[in-house]
Amino acid sequence: MTRTIELLRESVRGQVISPDDEEYDVARRVYNAMIDRRPAVVVRPANTGDVMSTVRFAQENGLPVATRGGSHSVPGFGTGDDAVVIDLSSRRGVRVDPVSRTARAEGGTTWGDFNAATHAFGLATTGGIISTTGVGGLTLGGGIGYLDRGFGLSRDNLISADVVTADGTMRVASGTANEDLFWAIRGGGGNFGVVTSFEFALHPVKDIYGGPMFFELEHARDILEFYREYITDAPEQLGVFPAFQIAPPLPFIPEDRHGEPFIAVVACWAGSLEEGEKELQPFHDVAPVVAEHVGPMPYPALNSAFDALVPPGLQHYWKANFNTELTDGAIDGHLEFGPRLPTVNSTVHIYPINGACHRVPGEATAFAYRDATFATVIAGMWPDPAQNEANTQWVRDYYNATAPHSEGGGYVNFMAEDDQDRIRDNYKGNYDRLAAIKRTYDPDNMFRFNQNIKPA
């Protein structure tokens, strides 16, 4: 190496872990237990200066960089063979300004960290469905969550970001500084550098009315057909999505139904709590509810409600589609494969991305599918590696049944490692501009552990 790991240790304040170190096997481990990579070095930076020094080290040695934020990357993009891993997962500070209704979060912050900080002020912004998801990865890929119909995607609420680019320079990206970079990171994923902090706009959200409702599979078609019509002009304070889910052993579900598959509806009403029951009643009118856990609760409680189903160390394989419409053919595919969920951890969600998401033009940010109404994720998750082949096949078969009734691209945060051939479709007319910006900020494709946009 041009500059050795020992010299890197001298130039950073944080922890530098090499293959010879006792901590190496723990440090290289990632969320998806299916991924087994051996990076050249793992750096846990203490500050942005450490990130800059580490990127320069990678540049001097011709090594790629893998960035690990909240560490939830299903394809394992937070690591790579012979890569320099920048592990931001200990950098989780959040500072809230209640006067300007903004918050700044460090690059390793999870949505659980973020929500805990903002909820104290009665504020929130669009985050994920699982609170252990990283703020960084979710936002850079788009940011679908319970609040997106009312407030837009996470990156629609991004005001500015600090980005360390491939030359080791820290740049502020915003609407008034490095505007091309700011455009690209709002949907372009981790292709353009290491984002060490994010500044978000916040909105008045403290307690919500919502939770999960479980219905018999025999009513799945009725639920899906009702949902596709209802969500088109439902109040934007309503975040709601249908899901196929095996009933976990929770006290509100009849014990004799634990382990059975259901069609579920998960709702988040962010308007007046007094109106919550009325706003969710239409779903009760479609079919009888087998079990539900619905009512007023703090927004962070809903955001963390399903965390226990997705602990670190599961095997993961996911696929994704955008849908302008939820056609009869798409519903047929869901009804064929949704009930075949292999484990309680696996699930299928059909998220709505209309409302405020539609009011941003497709060319305004890198996220191109502003005309899509739904984002579907087929999330295969299971604990036993012996089931990898069978369960991966279930995901692929499900995807193949629904893809002909979907758009060409899908949400990059839900894509698998073998989806690289869909990159151009994921960005439609924005791809060439992204490739040109990639050439400006990362001409050697140092940041290639992602749904990779190659330099033009």
Secondary structure by P-SEA (a helix, b strand, c coil): ccccaaaaaaacccccccccccccccccccccccbbbbcccccccccaaaaaaaaaaaaaabbbbbbbcccccccccccccccccccccccbbbbbcccccbbbbcccccaaaaaaaaaaacccccccccccccaaaaaaaccccccccccccccccccbbbbbccccbbbbbccccaaaaaaaacccccccccccbbbbbbccccbbbbbbbbbcccaaaaaaaaaaaaacccccccccccccccccccccccccccccccbbbbbbbccccccccccaaaaaaaccccccccccccaaaaaaccccccccbbbbbbbbbbbccccaaaaaaaaacccccccccccccccccccccccccccccccccccccccccbbbbbccccaaaaaaaaaaaaaaaccccccccccccccccccccccccccccaaaaaaaaaaacccccccccccccccc
